[in-house]
Amino acid sequence: MSRQAGKDTACELAVRRLLHATGLRYRVEYPVPGMARRRIDIAFTSVRVAVLIDGCFWHGCPLHATQPKSNAEWWRQKLDRNMARDTETTEHLTAAGWEVLRFWEHEAPDDVAVRIATAVERRRAEQGRGRRR
């Protein structure tokens, strides 16, 4: 498990490439304000949009999550804590005025990028800003 990528996964890189190609600029691995040791995968800080791309195994995807057979109870507790931490992070960011977008690693990067771009543009319009270049 130590070889599992914690950041810069293939899905994250694909989504970031698509966003960058459309002219959107963002922060990578941005610290969650007020929460130690937690990071936002892709952050649009000026409009407060947080993008989190969750791995199916680590975050309990309802379609693809698997349960290890070896040391099953320990893994069940570990994965449950991950999901509880995800919920806590989302609630914290939402309370701080961020829009939180969560995606699964199995989702098509093109679809994810379109949904992110739409949310960022909507937030900019709500703030009365034009699109930056």
Order of alpha helices (4+ residues) and beta strands (2+ residues): alpha-beta-beta-beta-alpha-alpha-beta-alpha
